[in-house]
Amino acid sequence: MGAESDQAELGACFLCQAPACKTCEHCKLVSFCKESHRQLHRPGSQCFSFAIQQSETAGRYMVATRDIAALDTILVERAAAVGPKLRNTAVCLECWAEVDLASY
């Protein structure tokens, strides 16, 4: 078997649809084209159960790669914004001035 037949068996990267170079050695459900995409699929000790697909009518969309049990983590993202800690006094999020909660 040559490199071309190996490439055909791997298919496309689960994230960007580029030609894949490896399959996940843990779940064996997705393939990826580079290490950074492998790390997105398995950032810790668990494989995420999704792949990105694309169609002419729907555009890009996410699909499950296996049955997902209740309370399974399917995606982890960083927060878009982080507010002050709840242990601190209340502050205005625009100017950071302390807010007197008794006046409300």
C-alpha positions as a Markdown table, in Angstrom:
| # | Residue | x | y | z |
|---|---|---|---|---|
| 1 | Met | 0.0 | 0.0 | 0.0 |
| 2 | Gly | 1.3 | 3.4 | -0.9 |
| 3 | Ala | 0.9 | 6.8 | 0.7 |
| 4 | Glu | -2.1 | 7.6 | -1.5 |
| 5 | Ser | -4.1 | 4.6 | -0.3 |
| 6 | Asp | -3.3 | 5.3 | 3.3 |
| 7 | Gln | -4.5 | 8.9 | 2.8 |
| 8 | Ala | -7.8 | 7.6 | 1.3 |
| 9 | Glu | -8.4 | 5.3 | 4.3 |
| 10 | Leu | -7.8 | 8.2 | 6.8 |
| 11 | Gly | -10.2 | 10.6 | 5.0 |
| 12 | Ala | -10.5 | 14.2 | 6.1 |
| 13 | Cys | -9.5 | 16.1 | 9.3 |
| 14 | Phe | -12.4 | 16.2 | 11.7 |
| 15 | Leu | -12.0 | 19.9 | 12.2 |
| 16 | Cys | -10.9 | 21.5 | 8.8 |
| 17 | Gln | -11.6 | 18.8 | 6.3 |
| 18 | Ala | -8.0 | 18.9 | 5.0 |
| 19 | Pro | -6.5 | 15.5 | 4.1 |
| 20 | Ala | -5.8 | 13.7 | 7.4 |
| 21 | Cys | -2.4 | 12.2 | 8.4 |
| 22 | Lys | -3.4 | 10.2 | 11.5 |
| 23 | Thr | -6.4 | 8.7 | 13.3 |
| 24 | Cys | -6.9 | 9.2 | 17.0 |
| 25 | Glu | -5.2 | 6.3 | 18.7 |
| 26 | His | -7.6 | 6.4 | 21.7 |
| 27 | Cys | -11.2 | 6.6 | 20.2 |
| 28 | Lys | -10.3 | 5.7 | 16.6 |
| 29 | Leu | -13.4 | 7.7 | 15.5 |
| 30 | Val | -11.7 | 10.8 | 14.0 |
| 31 | Ser | -8.7 | 11.7 | 11.9 |
| 32 | Phe | -6.7 | 14.9 | 12.0 |
| 33 | Cys | -4.2 | 16.7 | 9.8 |
| 34 | Lys | -1.9 | 18.2 | 12.4 |
| 35 | Glu | -1.0 | 18.1 | 16.0 |
| 36 | Ser | -2.8 | 21.2 | 17.0 |
| 37 | His | -6.1 | 19.6 | 15.7 |
| 38 | Arg | -5.3 | 16.4 | 17.6 |
| 39 | Gln | -5.0 | 18.5 | 20.8 |
| 40 | Leu | -8.4 | 20.1 | 20.2 |
| 41 | His | -9.9 | 16.7 | 19.8 |
| 42 | Arg | -8.2 | 15.3 | 23.0 |
| 43 | Pro | -6.9 | 18.2 | 25.2 |
| 44 | Gly | -6.6 | 16.0 | 28.3 |
| 45 | Ser | -7.5 | 12.4 | 29.1 |
| 46 | Gln | -10.8 | 12.3 | 27.2 |
| 47 | Cys | -11.6 | 12.5 | 23.5 |
| 48 | Phe | -14.3 | 15.0 | 22.5 |
| 49 | Ser | -17.1 | 13.4 | 20.5 |
| 50 | Phe | -17.7 | 15.8 | 17.7 |
| 51 | Ala | -16.6 | 16.5 | 14.1 |
| 52 | Ile | -17.2 | 19.5 | 11.9 |
| 53 | Gln | -18.9 | 18.9 | 8.6 |
| 54 | Gln | -20.0 | 21.2 | 5.8 |
| 55 | Ser | -22.8 | 21.2 | 3.3 |
| 56 | Glu | -23.9 | 23.6 | 0.5 |
| 57 | Thr | -27.2 | 24.3 | 2.2 |
| 58 | Ala | -26.3 | 24.4 | 5.9 |
| 59 | Gly | -22.7 | 25.6 | 5.8 |
| 60 | Arg | -20.4 | 24.3 | 8.6 |
| 61 | Tyr | -22.0 | 22.3 | 11.4 |
| 62 | Met | -21.1 | 20.0 | 14.3 |
| 63 | Val | -22.0 | 16.4 | 14.5 |
| 64 | Ala | -21.6 | 13.7 | 17.1 |
| 65 | Thr | -19.0 | 11.0 | 16.4 |
| 66 | Arg | -20.5 | 8.6 | 19.0 |
| 67 | Asp | -23.5 | 8.3 | 21.3 |
| 68 | Ile | -23.3 | 11.0 | 23.9 |
| 69 | Ala | -24.3 | 10.0 | 27.5 |
| 70 | Ala | -26.0 | 12.4 | 29.9 |
| 71 | Leu | -23.5 | 14.8 | 31.5 |
| 72 | Asp | -20.7 | 14.0 | 29.0 |
| 73 | Thr | -18.5 | 17.0 | 28.2 |
| 74 | Ile | -18.8 | 17.7 | 24.5 |
| 75 | Leu | -17.0 | 21.1 | 24.2 |
| 76 | Val | -14.8 | 23.3 | 26.4 |
| 77 | Glu | -14.3 | 27.0 | 25.6 |
| 78 | Arg | -12.6 | 29.9 | 27.3 |
| 79 | Ala | -14.9 | 32.5 | 28.7 |
| 80 | Ala | -15.4 | 35.5 | 26.4 |
| 81 | Ala | -15.5 | 37.8 | 29.4 |
| 82 | Val | -14.6 | 37.5 | 33.1 |
| 83 | Gly | -16.1 | 39.6 | 35.8 |
| 84 | Pro | -15.0 | 40.4 | 39.3 |
| 85 | Lys | -14.9 | 37.7 | 41.9 |
| 86 | Leu | -18.0 | 37.3 | 44.0 |
| 87 | Arg | -16.1 | 37.5 | 47.2 |
| 88 | Asn | -15.1 | 41.2 | 46.4 |
| 89 | Thr | -17.3 | 44.2 | 46.9 |
| 90 | Ala | -19.7 | 45.0 | 44.0 |
| 91 | Val | -18.2 | 47.3 | 41.4 |
| 92 | Cys | -19.4 | 49.0 | 38.2 |
| 93 | Leu | -18.1 | 46.9 | 35.3 |
| 94 | Glu | -17.6 | 50.1 | 33.2 |
| 95 | Cys | -15.7 | 52.4 | 35.6 |
| 96 | Trp | -14.8 | 49.9 | 38.5 |
| 97 | Ala | -16.3 | 52.2 | 41.1 |
| 98 | Glu | -17.6 | 50.5 | 44.2 |
| 99 | Val | -21.4 | 50.0 | 44.2 |
| 100 | Asp | -23.4 | 50.6 | 47.3 |
| 101 | Leu | -25.8 | 47.7 | 47.3 |
| 102 | Ala | -27.9 | 49.2 | 50.2 |
| 103 | Ser | -29.1 | 51.9 | 47.9 |
| 104 | Tyr | -30.8 | 49.4 | 45.5 |
